[in-house]
Amino acid sequence: MFSLLFLSVLVGGGVLYVGKVWFEKPGPLEEAKTVVIPRGQGVRGITDQLKREGVINKSGFIDDAWVFYGAVLLYKAQDKLQAGEYAFEPGASMHDIMDKLSSGKAILHSLTIPEGLTSKQVIALVNAHEMLSGNEIVDVPAEGSLLPETYKFGRGTPRDQIVNRMRADLNKALELAWQNRDPELPLKNSAELLTLASIVEKETGVAVERPRVASVFVNRLRKGMKLQSDPTILYGLYGGDAWGMPRTIKKSELEAPNPYNTYQIERLPPGPIANVGVAALEAVSRPADTKDLFFVADGTGGHVFAETLDEHNKNVAKWREVEKSRKQDAAASEGTQTQ
């Protein structure tokens, strides 16, 4: 009886040892292979797929599928295997494969949302991304409610899940900016901070300028001056379709009634004109300490600032000379090409 029991233990131990060695031996892959594991697939389904894809051996003295299936149960990993898109290295063992599927280290794709887009433009990018799943987003979120950022996600992530992340991230960033604001900031609430940040976002694409541009608008609010921001006019005219090619504002548009026209209305427009990044929120939360009340393009992509109207008018005259020179150069170049 003792001999029989000993023999059983010996044989059982031998089987486990051989199984462990087989489980950890290099697999059949000769080059890296990407495999997409669908959601809702159990251990058996995953095992069969790995076999079909050639990630584990399809045939041999020992059936790899049974070894993999048994090992997953033995390691109690059956509830840890995750869906996703996985890259398996050449020679990956069954143990390597189980570890990767259990850790959820799937391939991540990305979606970059630039600062300053309208919500309509953001949703167009979300709907166009081929690695996202689910129905296209039809209801466009409120303007300014999404945080521009690079979002990482696994293949097949639902589109609405990404949009919800954008909303949640914006709320966190806005709350932090409001908590850290200058206590003397002439804004009533975080909603006004968001609206002003959207104006700053559209006024300059130069990162280092944002705090100074913000200071101009904050100084104007303190003095009861109109903000006089051109992008607000365009948003009032075209809404979510406002940001195409930049263009000069017409005199008639400056004078036309428009709830977003900051040449006409007092203080801030009724809401954001774009989605803003963290830097714009921080710039408005803690603007530069200046006395600036004006700024105009400098011809290099940035702006020149002024404390007085007289100084500003001189800067505007310089900018108009730059524009005039550019038009003349363009006309001369066009004339040369047609000769």
C-alpha positions in Angstrom: 0.0 0.0 0.0 2.8 2.4 0.9 4.6 1.5 -2.3 1.5 2.2 -4.3 1.0 5.6 -2.6 4.7 6.5 -3.1 4.5 5.5 -6.7 1.4 7.7 -7.2 3.1 10.7 -5.6 6.2 10.1 -7.7 4.3 9.8 -11.0 2.1 12.9 -10.1 5.2 14.9 -9.3 6.8 13.8 -12.5 3.8 14.9 -14.5 3.7 18.3 -12.8 7.4 18.7 -13.4 7.2 17.8 -17.1 4.1 20.1 -17.4 6.0 23.0 -15.8 9.0 22.5 -18.1 6.7 22.3 -21.1 4.7 25.4 -20.0 7.9 27.4 -19.7 9.7 26.2 -22.9 10.1 28.7 -25.8 7.0 28.8 -28.0 6.6 28.4 -31.8 6.6 32.1 -32.8 9.5 32.9 -35.1 8.6 36.6 -35.2 6.5 39.0 -33.2 2.7 38.6 -33.6 -0.2 40.7 -32.7 -3.4 39.0 -31.5 -6.7 40.7 -30.6 -8.5 38.9 -27.7 -12.2 39.8 -27.9 -14.2 40.8 -24.8 -16.3 38.1 -23.1 -14.1 35.2 -24.2 -13.4 32.5 -21.6 -10.3 30.5 -20.9 -11.3 27.8 -23.4 -12.0 30.4 -26.1 -8.7 32.2 -25.5 -6.8 28.9 -25.6 -8.4 27.9 -28.9 -7.6 31.3 -30.4 -4.0 31.2 -29.3 -3.7 27.8 -30.9 -5.4 28.9 -34.2 -3.1 32.0 -34.3 0.0 29.8 -33.9 1.0 31.5 -30.6 1.0 28.1 -29.0 1.8 24.8 -30.8 -1.0 23.4 -32.9 0.3 19.8 -32.7 3.0 17.8 -31.1 3.7 15.0 -28.6 2.0 17.0 -25.9 -1.1 19.2 -26.7 -0.1 22.8 -25.8 -3.7 23.8 -25.6 -4.3 21.4 -22.7 -1.1 22.4 -21.0 -2.0 26.1 -21.3 -5.6 25.6 -20.2 -4.6 23.4 -17.2 -1.8 25.8 -16.1 -4.2 28.8 -16.2 -6.5 26.9 -13.8 -3.6 25.7 -11.7 -2.3 29.3 -11.3 -5.9 30.4 -10.7 -5.6 33.0 -13.5 -8.8 32.2 -15.2 -10.5 35.4 -14.0 -7.4 37.5 -14.6 -7.1 37.0 -18.4 -8.1 40.3 -20.1 -9.3 41.2 -23.5 -7.2 43.5 -25.7 -4.7 43.7 -28.4 -1.4 42.0 -27.4 2.0 41.8 -29.0 3.7 38.5 -28.4 7.5 38.3 -28.8 9.3 35.5 -30.8 9.7 32.4 -28.8 7.2 33.5 -26.1 6.5 30.6 -23.8 3.0 29.7 -22.6 4.0 31.1 -19.2 4.9 34.4 -20.8 1.6 34.5 -22.7 -0.4 33.8 -19.5 1.5 36.6 -17.6 0.9 39.1 -20.4 -2.8 38.3 -20.6 -3.1 38.4 -16.8 -1.4 41.7 -16.5 -3.5 43.4 -19.2 -0.4 44.8 -20.9 -2.2 45.3 -24.1 -1.1 47.5 -27.0 -2.2 51.1 -26.4 -3.3 53.4 -29.1 -3.5 57.2 -28.8 -5.8 60.0 -29.7 -4.4 63.5 -29.5 -6.8 66.4 -29.1 -5.1 69.8 -29.7 -5.9 72.7 -27.5 -8.4 75.3 -28.9 -10.7 73.0 -30.8 -14.5 73.3 -30.4 -16.4 70.3 -29.0 -17.8 69.6 -32.4 -14.2 69.3 -33.8 -13.2 67.1 -30.9 -16.1 64.7 -31.4 -15.2 64.5 -35.1 -11.7 63.3 -34.2 -13.2 60.7 -31.7 -15.7 59.4 -34.3 -13.0 59.1 -37.0 -10.6 57.0 -34.9 -10.6 53.5 -36.2 -9.4 51.9 -33.0 -12.4 53.0 -31.0 -15.6 51.1 -30.9 -19.3 51.7 -30.5 -21.7 54.1 -32.2 -20.5 57.5 -33.3 -21.1 60.3 -30.8 -24.1 62.3 -32.0 -24.8 64.6 -29.1 -21.9 67.2 -29.0 -20.9 67.9 -25.4 -21.0 71.5 -24.1 -18.4 73.8 -25.3 -15.3 73.8 -23.1 -16.3 70.6 -21.3 -13.5 68.4 -22.7 -9.8 68.5 -21.9 -7.4 68.5 -24.8 -4.7 65.9 -24.2 -3.2 62.7 -25.6 -5.4 59.8 -24.5 -4.1 56.3 -24.4 -6.5 53.4 -24.8 -6.8 49.7 -25.9 -8.3 48.7 -29.2 -12.0 48.5 -29.0 -12.5 51.0 -26.2 -16.0 52.6 -26.6 -16.0 56.1 -27.9 -18.3 57.4 -25.1 -15.7 56.1 -22.6 -13.0 58.3 -24.1 -15.4 61.3 -24.1 -16.3 60.7 -20.4 -12.5 60.6 -19.6 -12.2 64.0 -21.3 -15.0 65.4 -19.3 -13.7 64.0 -16.0 -10.1 65.3 -16.7 -11.4 68.8 -17.5 -13.4 68.9 -14.3 -10.4 67.9 -12.3 -8.1 70.4 -14.0 -10.7 73.3 -13.7 -11.3 72.5 -10.0 -7.5 72.6 -9.3 -7.0 75.8 -11.2 -9.9 77.5 -9.3 -8.5 76.3 -6.0 -5.1 77.7 -6.8 -6.3 81.0 -8.3 -5.1 84.4 -7.3 -7.5 85.5 -4.6 -7.8 88.9 -6.3 -8.9 87.5 -9.6 -12.0 89.4 -10.8 -13.9 86.2 -11.7 -17.1 85.1 -9.9 -16.7 81.3 -10.3 -14.8 78.5 -12.1 -17.2 78.7 -15.1 -16.0 82.3 -15.7 -12.4 81.1 -15.4 -13.0 78.4 -18.0 -14.6 81.0 -20.4 -11.7 83.4 -20.0 -9.2 80.6 -20.5 -10.9 79.6 -23.8 -10.4 83.2 -25.0 -6.7 83.1 -24.0 -6.4 79.7 -25.7 -7.6 81.2 -29.0 -5.7 84.4 -28.8 -2.2 82.9 -28.7 -0.5 79.7 -29.7 2.7 80.7 -27.9 2.9 78.9 -24.6 5.0 81.5 -22.8 2.6 84.2 -23.8 -0.5 82.8 -22.1 0.0 84.3 -18.6 0.7 87.7 -20.2 -2.3 87.5 -22.5 -4.4 86.5 -19.5 -3.1 89.5 -17.6 -4.4 91.8 -20.3 -7.9 90.5 -20.0 -7.8 90.4 -16.2 -6.6 94.0 -16.1 -9.4 95.0 -18.5 -12.0 93.3 -16.3 -10.7 95.1 -13.3 -11.0 98.5 -15.0 -14.5 97.7 -16.5 -13.2 97.7 -20.0 -14.6 95.5 -22.8 -12.4 92.5 -23.6 -12.4 93.2 -27.4 -11.2 89.7 -28.4 -11.6 88.9 -32.1 -12.0 85.1 -31.6 -15.2 85.7 -29.6 -16.8 87.4 -32.6 -16.0 84.4 -34.9 -17.4 82.0 -32.4 -20.6 84.0 -32.1 -21.0 83.9 -35.9 -20.1 80.3 -36.5 -20.3 78.4 -33.2 -18.7 75.0 -33.4 -17.6 75.6 -37.0 -15.7 78.8 -36.1 -12.1 77.6 -36.3 -11.2 77.2 -39.9 -8.6 79.4 -41.5 -8.0 82.6 -39.4 -9.2 85.7 -41.1 -9.5 89.4 -40.4 -12.6 90.6 -38.7 -14.8 92.9 -40.8 -15.9 96.3 -39.4 -19.5 95.3 -39.8 -18.9 92.2 -37.7 -17.3 94.3 -34.9 -20.5 96.4 -34.8 -23.0 93.6 -35.2 -25.0 92.5 -32.2 -23.8 89.1 -31.1 -23.9 87.5 -27.6 -20.2 86.6 -27.9 -19.1 89.9 -29.4 -16.7 91.2 -26.6 -16.4 94.5 -28.6 -20.1 95.1 -27.7 -20.9 93.2 -24.5 -19.7 93.9 -21.0 -17.3 91.4 -19.3 -17.4 87.8 -20.5 -19.4 86.0 -23.2 -22.0 83.5 -22.1 -19.7 80.5 -22.2 -16.4 79.1 -23.5 -15.5 79.5 -27.2 -13.2 76.4 -27.3 -11.8 73.6 -25.3 -8.8 74.6 -23.3 -5.6 72.9 -22.1 -4.2 72.9 -18.5 -1.7 75.7 -19.4 -4.5 78.1 -20.4 -6.4 77.4 -17.2 -3.3 78.0 -15.1 -2.5 81.2 -17.0 -5.9 82.6 -16.1 -5.7 81.2 -12.6 -2.4 83.0 -12.0 -1.9 85.6 -14.7 1.3 87.6 -15.1 1.7 90.7 -12.9 1.5 93.4 -15.5 -0.3 96.7 -16.3 -0.8 95.7 -19.9 -4.2 96.5 -21.5 -3.5 95.8 -25.2 -1.7 93.5 -27.5 -1.3 93.0 -31.2 0.5 90.5 -33.4 4.2 91.1 -33.9 4.6 89.3 -37.3 6.6 86.4 -35.9 3.7 84.4 -34.4 3.8 86.2 -31.1 2.5 89.5 -29.8 3.7 92.9 -28.5 2.0 94.3 -25.4 1.2 97.8 -24.3 0.0 99.6 -21.2 -1.4 102.7 -23.0 -3.6 103.2 -26.1 -0.9 105.5 -27.7 1.7 102.8 -27.3 -0.7 100.2 -28.7 -1.5 102.3 -31.7 2.2 102.5 -32.6 2.5 98.8 -32.3 -0.6 98.4 -34.6 1.0 100.7 -37.1 4.1 98.5 -37.1 2.0 95.4 -37.6 0.2 97.0 -40.5 3.6 97.7 -42.1 4.5 94.1 -41.7 1.2 93.0 -43.3 1.7 95.5 -46.2 5.3 94.2 -46.8 4.1 90.6 -46.9 1.4 91.4 -49.4 3.9 93.2 -51.6 6.3 90.3 -51.4 3.6 87.8 -52.2 2.4 89.8 -55.2 6.0 90.1 -56.5 6.5 86.4 -56.0 3.3 85.6 -57.9 4.3 87.9 -60.7 7.7 86.2 -61.1 6.1 82.8 -61.3 3.7 83.8 -64.1 6.4 85.2 -66.3 
